Amino acid sequence: MALLNAVTETKLEALRRLLREEVALHQTLKEELHQESLQDGKLDGATLLRMQQRKYHTARQIQDLESHRIALVKDLAKEWQEPAEALTLRRIATRVGGETGQELQASHARLQELVQEIRDLARVTGGNAGARLKAVDATLAVIHDAVKVHATYSEAGKLQSKPVTFKYTSA
């Protein structure tokens, strides 16, 4: 029985570490989104690309940690002879109790809070990007309509309609 408790303690410690890392990565992602929202519409392409790459890298790390956490919870469920689908962080924290349970519960609460803040920031940033895209589309539609058919005179002096051609010359 002592070995089982030692194994469980090892898994719980690993879970605590994973959750701390997940909280830190979610905080990093939230800060990236916040910086992006502050610079909304002001960034050049290269800076925007670097921000997107950092966000993607952070999200990928979060995804990897979540996979490890899910596998760890499945191991705990097997050890405790419970269905893995029913074993949530909240249930684990309640079952473990004590300082470990409190830390697991606090990590779970902080993760939920960060996920909601990330969703809110992403919604604002996405809405702003959508509005800019609509403005660009409207401008392009006006330009397209303006140049679509342009009345010109042929060499014979007759009015004709044909698409505008742009000629480029070097200076």
N, C-alpha and C positions, 0 to 999 in steps of 0.2 A: 504493500500500500504506500510506503514511503517513496518508492520509485515512481509510482503513478503520480503522487503529489509533486515530486521533483520535476517530472516531465511536464505536468500541467503548469507549474510555476515557470518553467522555461518558455513554454508557449505563450503564457500570459505576459511575460516580460517582453517577448518578441512582438506581441500584439501592441503593447504599450509603446515600444520604440517605433513601430510602423505608424501608429496613430499620431505620435509627435511629429514624425516626418511629414505625414499627410497634412497636418495642420499647418506646418511651416510652408509647405509647397502651395497650399490653398491661399495662404497669406501672400505669398510671392505673386501668385496669379492675380489676386485681387489688386495688389499694388500696380502690376503691369496694366491691368484694365483701367485703373484710376488714372495712371499717367496718360494712357491713350485717350481717355475721355477729356482730360485737361488740354491735350494738344489737338483735339478733334478738328479736322479740316485744315490744320496748320502745318502738317508734316510733309516733308518731301518724300518721294517714293522710296529712296534708300533707307531712310530712318523708319518709315512705316514697315518696310520689309523686315528690318532687324527686330522691330517690336513684335511682329507676327511670328517670327522664328523663335524668339524667346518665349512667347506665350505657348507656341506649339510644343517646345521642348519641355516646359513646365507641365503642360497638360499630359504629355506622354509619360513623364515621371510619375504623376499622380495616378495615371492608369496602371502603370506597372505596380505601384504600391498597393492599389486596390486589388489587383490580381493576387498579390502575395497575402493580403489580409483575408480575402475570401478563402484561399487555400488553408490558411491558418485556422480560420473559424470552422471550416469543414473538418480539420483534424481534431479540434476541440469537441465538435459535435460527435464525432465518432468515438472519441475517448469517453465522453459523458453519455454516450448511447442515446443521443437525441437527434431528431431530423435536422439536417444542416439548414434547411430553409426556415426553420422556426427559431434558430439561434441567432439573435440579433445582439448588437453591442449593448443595448439596454439590458437585455436578459443576462448577458455574460456579466455585466457590472453588478447586477442584483445578486446573481448567484455567487460571485466571488466575494463581494462585500469588502469592507476595510478600505485601506488606503488605495489598493490596486483598483477596486471597484469605483472608488470616487474619482480616481484619475481617468479611468476608462469612460465614466459618465461625463466628466468635464471635457474630455477630448471629443466625445460624440456631440455634445452640445455646441462646442466651438466649431466643429466641422459643419454642422447644420447651419449655424449662423453665417459662417464664411460662404457656404454654397449659396445662401439666399442673397448675400451682398454681391457675390459674383454674378448671379442671375440679374440682379437689378442693374449693375454696371453694364453688363453685356446688352441688356435691353435698351438702355439709353444710347450706348455707342452704336448699336445696330440701327436704332431708329434714326439717329443723326446721319449715319452713312446712307440709309435708305432715302432720306430727304435730299441729300446731296446728289444721289444717283438720279432721282426724279428731276431735279433741277437741270442736271447735265442732259438728260434725255429730252427734256422740253426745249432746251437751247438747241440741241442738235436737230430736233424736229423742225424748229423755226428756220434754221439754216438750210436744212434739206429742202423745205418747201420754197424757200427764197431762190434757191439755185436750180430747182428741179426743171422748170421750164422757163426759159429766158428768151423773149422775142428778139430776133436778130434780123438783119437784112442780108439777103444773098448778094452776090456780085451783080445779079441782074436787077437789084433794087426791090425785090419782093420780100414782104414780111414773112418770116418763117419761125417756127418754134423748134428749138433743139436744145439739148442739154448744154450747159455752160462747160467750156473746157478751160482749164487753168494751165497757163504756160509758165514754166519756171525758167528763169535765166540766172546766170551767175553774175555777180557784180565784179 
